[in-house]
Amino acid sequence: MPEAPTGSGPRRRAVLAAALAPLAGSGCSGAEAPRTPAPGAPAAPKDALVMVIRHAEKPYAGGAGRDAEGEDDPGSLAGRGWRRAERLPRLFPPAPGSSLPRPAAVFAAGGKGAAAPARCKQTVAALATALRTPVRAEFAVGAETALAQAALAAPMPVLVCWEHSGIPRLIRALGAHQVPGTPATWPDRHDLVWMFTRRQGRWSFRELPQHLLPGDV
């Protein structure tokens, strides 16, 4: 009977099996074992879309604003601010030709007490009516950390109308302040929308014009 070639047969198979055993145990065999999160590992943050606007125009120094009843009120919007507020729904569905996603939740600076700012709520009042969405105004300027937590827990997309001085704190509380291109402060303008999008745990930023009134850039 002819002799079997060297390296073939049961002996060779046994040697190969012994050599591959450590690789199989470490998950490096032909099919990689499915990976499971380590116990106690934090869950990846959910995707998010947060749009931020400044309240509409306020009176110039020495000028008078008007409240919703038309009475003089220095803490309310100026006439141009009311016109912007009236046209704000044009940016969002169901308005024809709208350019931004329809907010599922709307936040505005508020809080309790007579000193609570009115301009942010006035700015989004017509929009909230068009969307049939209540305005959440339980957070005062200075409570941006709590606001960010509530916004990220709300249905998406979210729209926030805020005082310009507190917007950088809000962006930091969202965790989006290090996104390239994000300005350090809100510019001296009322006709912008800042859009922050988080996908797979990473934020991106876009600045969009409103183009609602003559003179908007």
Salt bridges, closest charged atoms under 4 A:
GLU32 OE2 - ARG35 NH2 3.00
GLU57 OE2 - ARG80 NE 3.18
GLU57 OE2 - ARG84 NH2 2.86
ASP72 OD1 - ARG66 NH1 2.67
GLU138 OE2 - ARG136 NH2 2.58
GLU144 OE1 - ARG169 NE 3.03
GLU163 OE1 - HIS55 NE2 3.45
ASP188 OD1 - ARG54 NH1 3.86
ASP191 OD1 - ARG189 NE 2.92
ASP216 OD1 - ARG80 NH2 3.22
ASP216 OD1 - ARG84 NH2 2.79
